[in-house]
Amino acid sequence: MIKDQILNFLGLAMRAGKVKSGESVILNDIKTKKIKLVIVATDASENTFKVMKDKCKNNHIPIRCFGTRADLGGALGKGERVNIGVTDNGFAKKLLSMIDEYRKE
């Protein structure tokens, strides 16, 4: 249930224009501090996750693993997505709390 709510909220953020996808785009925006939260698919490669995790750690940006590639892509109304960057503080905080709550279950 809460997983669907998270995916729906991601879709809302996408429609609001507050979501970026694609590894190179996200890495560039992390450097310029435009990204407030990074979400990586649970089925991403270990190397992809490590690269994102290291960049986020160096720039003090939260990162979470959530959903599959298909889940993330479907939430955004696009094809499969491995990385998603949220550019708005409000959406990022809400998604962080929702994902952390989901992990507790």
C-alpha positions in Angstrom: 0.0 0.0 0.0 2.6 2.5 1.0 4.7 1.5 -1.9 1.9 2.6 -4.3 1.7 5.9 -2.4 5.4 6.5 -2.8 5.2 5.8 -6.6 2.2 8.0 -7.0 4.0 10.8 -5.1 7.0 10.4 -7.4 4.6 10.8 -10.4 3.2 14.0 -8.9 6.8 15.3 -8.5 7.4 14.4 -12.1 4.3 16.3 -13.3 5.5 19.3 -11.2 8.8 19.2 -13.1 10.8 18.4 -10.0 12.3 15.1 -11.1 15.4 14.3 -13.2 16.5 11.0 -14.5 19.6 9.6 -16.2 22.9 9.0 -14.6 24.9 11.7 -16.3 22.2 14.4 -15.7 22.0 13.5 -12.0 25.7 13.4 -11.5 26.1 16.9 -13.1 23.2 18.3 -11.0 24.7 16.8 -7.8 27.9 18.8 -8.4 25.9 22.0 -8.7 23.7 21.1 -5.7 20.5 21.1 -7.7 19.5 17.6 -6.5 18.0 17.2 -3.0 17.4 13.4 -3.1 18.6 10.5 -5.2 16.6 7.3 -5.6 18.3 4.3 -7.1 16.4 1.2 -8.2 16.9 -1.9 -6.0 17.9 -3.9 -9.2 20.6 -1.4 -10.2 24.1 -2.8 -10.6 26.4 -2.5 -7.5 28.7 -0.2 -9.5 25.9 2.2 -10.4 24.8 2.3 -6.7 28.4 2.8 -5.5 29.0 5.7 -7.9 25.8 7.4 -6.9 26.4 6.7 -3.2 29.9 8.2 -3.3 28.8 11.3 -5.1 25.9 11.9 -2.8 28.1 11.3 0.3 30.7 13.8 -0.9 28.0 16.4 -1.6 25.8 15.6 1.5 22.8 14.6 -0.5 20.5 11.8 0.8 20.2 8.6 -1.3 17.8 5.8 -1.0 17.2 2.4 -2.7 13.6 1.9 -3.7 11.5 0.0 -6.2 12.6 -1.7 -9.3 13.6 -0.1 -12.6 10.1 -0.8 -13.9 8.5 0.7 -10.8 10.4 3.9 -11.1 9.9 4.2 -14.8 6.2 3.5 -14.5 5.8 6.1 -11.7 7.4 8.7 -14.0 5.3 7.6 -17.1 8.5 6.7 -18.9 10.5 3.5 -19.7 12.7 1.8 -17.1 14.7 4.2 -14.9 17.6 3.2 -12.6 18.3 6.6 -11.1 16.0 9.4 -10.2 16.9 12.8 -8.8 14.4 15.1 -7.0 15.2 18.8 -7.3 12.7 20.2 -4.8 13.2 20.3 -1.0 9.6 19.7 -0.2 9.2 16.7 -2.4 12.6 15.3 -1.3 11.7 15.5 2.5 8.3 13.9 2.0 9.8 11.1 -0.2 12.6 10.5 2.4 10.1 10.1 5.2 7.8 7.9 3.1 10.7 5.6 1.9 12.1 5.3 5.5 8.6 4.5 6.8 8.2 1.8 4.0 11.6 0.3 5.0 10.5 -0.1 8.6 7.5 -2.4 7.6 
